[in-house]
Amino acid sequence: MKHSSASVKASNVAVDPVRELVRVLKPLANPERAVPMKAYLRNQFAFLGIGTEERRRLCFAVDHPSDPLALFDEADALFAKREREYHYCACDVLAKHFRSKKNVADLEKIQQILLKRCEHLITTNSWWDTVDTLAPKTAGAILRGHPKELDKWTRRWISSNNIWLQRSAIIIQLHYKADTVEEVLFDRILQRANSKEFFVQKGAGWALREYAKTDPSAVVSFVAANPQLSALTKREAMK
């Protein structure tokens, strides 16, 4: 059977991005540098020992799928790797893809699937460093301009027993500015106002501080009207 030149060319350039990332990153491993990187995250994750700038440069030099579902397949495979740099690559390629307005247009048919994929990553190898990219830059980008779905998913997450989903529900609108759905932001924060979790309290303060750049009076009024907010949340909000 004859193959067209186009199909042959396509097969020649089709490179598994996960395998390619391992190929370019693994030789740059620096065990000495990895020690403080690991310690910074309380020794929860292994590291290759590659700096952010170099890692991103190499990550973005690799061809990644343009199809969002295929991109999440890549992200899942990267999150299954042991070293944290691969998890960061997954977060970065997703954030870059969904930062483009054309890539978040007309996603209604697969929006629910994509958000379930986001949820899976948020709850996989979870810590603030990956969650704080996945929630606002991927899930947040997918939900921007869809207030009903934003309300639905953040209700789901804030009601979860998983603190990273709770934090995600609060910080998901971090980059919305004038598009922030204020009632959703305030309600989700109040739902966990009594939380003793540091990352939930601080996430609430962070979200309020960012929104204050758009509507400072609303944030000041909200904090003043809700003395039940933790001291940490108030302090972070009013910075």
N, C-alpha and C positions, 0 to 999 in steps of 0.2 A: 504494500500500500504506500502510495506516494504522499509525502507531507508537503504542504505549501511552504514557501520560504518564510512566510510570516509566522507560521506555527513553529517552525524550527527555531527561528530567531527568538520567539517568545519563550520556548522551552530552555534556550540557552541562557537567557537573562533572568529567568525565574529563580531567585535565590531565597532559601528559607531565612527570613530575617532573624529568627532566634539563633539559628546556627551561625549566621554571619556575625551577630553581636558577640557570641561566645568566642568566635575566631579572632575578632579584633580587640576584645577587652581582656580576655584571659591572659595573654602574654604580657600585659602591662601591670599585672598584679604586683603590689608592693606590700608584703607582709608587715613591714615595719610601720608603714603609714596606716595600715588597716587597724592596728591596735587602738589608737585613740579614737578612730572612727567608730569602732565597735563599742568602746567604753562610753562614748557620747550617747549611745542609745541603750545604755544599761546592759551591755553585753547580750542583747537579745538576738542579734543577727550577725551573721558572718559578713565580712567585707573583702573585696579584692584589694582595696586600698587605692582607688582611682579618684582623683579630684572631680568636682562637679563640672568645671569648664571642659576638661578633656573628655569626660564621659559623655556629655551632651554633644560635643563636636562629633565624636565617633558614632554616637547613636543616630544623629540626624543625617549622617553621611550614608547610612544604610537605607535601602529602599523598603518602605513599609506599605502594607495594603491600604488602598483607598476605600475599600468597602468597610463600613464600621463594624460589622459582625466579625469579619476576618481580622480586623484590628484587635478586637477583644479576644479572639482566639490567641493571637500573638501575646497579648498582655497576660492571659491566663498561663501560657507556657513560661513566660518570663517570671511570673510570680511563683511558679513551681521551682524555680532555681534557688539555690541556697544563698547566694551572695546578694546583698542588698542593692548593689549597683544595677542588677537586672530588674529589680522591682522599680527602681527609679526610672529606668529606661521606659518601662511600660507606662508609668504615670506621665512621663514627658511626651511620649508619642501620642497618647490619648488626648492630653491637654492641647497639643499643637493641632491635632486634627479637628477637634471640636471648637477651637478658637475661631476657625473660619466660618463665616456666616453661611456660605454655600454648603458647608458640611452639616449644618444643623437645620437646614431647610428641608421640609417635606419628610420628616422622620416619624410622622404620626403612626404609620403602619408598624414600625418596629420600635417605637419609643419605649413601650413597656418591657420589651426584651432587653433593650440597651440598659435600662435602669436596673433591671434584675442583675445584669452583668456587672454594673457599677456596684451594686450592693454586695455582690460576691467578692469583688476585689477589696472593697472597704473592710470587709470582715475576714480577709486573708492576710496573714503576716501583719496584723494591724499595729500601727503606732502613728503618732502625730505626723511624722515626716511624709508618709504616703497618703494618709487620710486627708491631710490639708491641701493636697493637690487634687486627689480624686473627687472629693465632695464639691468644691466650688468650680473647678476648672473642667470637669467632665460631666458629672451629674448636673451641676448647676447650669452649664452651657446647654445641655440637652433640654432642661426644663424652663429655661428663660423664655418668657412670653407665653407660658402655658400655666396660668395661675391655678386652675383647677387641679391639674396634675401635680403641681408644686405642693399644693395643700395636701393632696392625697398621700404623696410619697413622704413628705416630711412628718405627717401624722403617723405614718407607719413606722418611721425610723425613731421618732422621739418616744414612741410607746414601747420600743424594743428594750430588752434588758442589756443590749450591747452598747457600751458607752461610746464606741466609735460611730455607731449609727446615730446615737443621740447627738454627738458633736456635729456630725454631718448634717443633720436636720437643722441645726442652728447656724452653721457657717456656709451653707449651700448658696446663699444669696450674697456672699462676700463681695463679689464684683459687679453686682447689679446696679449700684448707684441709684439713679432716678427710676429704674425699673423695679426696685425693691418692693415686694408686696409686704407692706409694713405690718398688717395684721397677722400675717403668717409668721414673720420674724418675731414679733413681740409675744405672740401666743406660744410659740415653741419654747422660747426662753422661759416663760412663766411656767410651762409644764414641767420643767426641770429646775425650777428656782430653788428647790430644797435639796438638790443633789449635792452630795459630799465629794463627788468626783472632781479632782483638780482640772482635768481636761474638758469637762463639761462646763464648769464655772468659768474657766479662762476663755473657752470658745465663745461663750455668751458675751463676755466683755469685749472680745475681739470683734465680734459681729456688730455689736452696738457702736464701737468706736469707728468702724468703717462706715456704718450708716450715718453717723454723726457728721461725716464729711459732706453728706448730701442734705441732711435735715437735722442740724444740731439741736434745734428747739424740741423736736419730737423725742430725741434721745434723752435730753435733760429732763423733760416732763415724765417720760416713762420711768427713768431711774428714781426720780423724786416720788412718784406715785406708788412705787413698789419696794417698800422697805425690806421685804422678804428676800430680795436678791442678795447673794453672798457678798461679803466684803471684797473678795477677789474680783467678782463680776463688776461691781461698781467702780473699783479702782481702775480696772482695765478699760471700762467704758468711758471714763472721764479723763483719761490721759490726754 
